[in-house]
Amino acid sequence: MKAKARRQRRRAEESTVDHGTPERARHGELVRHETMDAGVVGKRVKHECRLDWYADKGSIVDRQYDAGLRFRRDWAVAASSAKVTGTYGPQISRAEGRQDFTEMQLAARRRIAAAVALLGRDLAPIVIDVCCFDEWASGRLPALRDALTMLADHYGLARATDAKGKA
């Protein structure tokens, strides 16, 4: 009787789990996460980019990870194209703080250009390869760490402090 109850409970749990498409599982290890629906558990890819993998394995620290993600986000905005669809909601004027897409894109391109100029010819290709094109750092991991630290300083990201309050 207990085995039957266990099987029924297992079936009930499996029906509330979103495993996603088979293609999703090919991109790496899946981890469970809670969804907005009560009792429904979903799965997502654990490492969506190389930075996730390096941070998970302890190869880079949080500050370097945040700098890499910021560079990646700016790259994505700078390289993207404007959407063609219209907006059905109320229009917000630019005077209220909303930027036009091209202004956002140009600002992202300026930030990328400043970061690449800071990194120089040696480090910029490594950061672009790993952060933007999801390539492995391979033997360039120490250089990647140095470059991400330089980016974190450039972006003004706070350093981790120890128990005595020193950076």
Beta strands, then each sheet from edge to edge (+ up, - down):
strand 1: 17-18
strand 2: 30-34
strand 3: 41-45
sheet 1: 1+ 3+ 2-
end
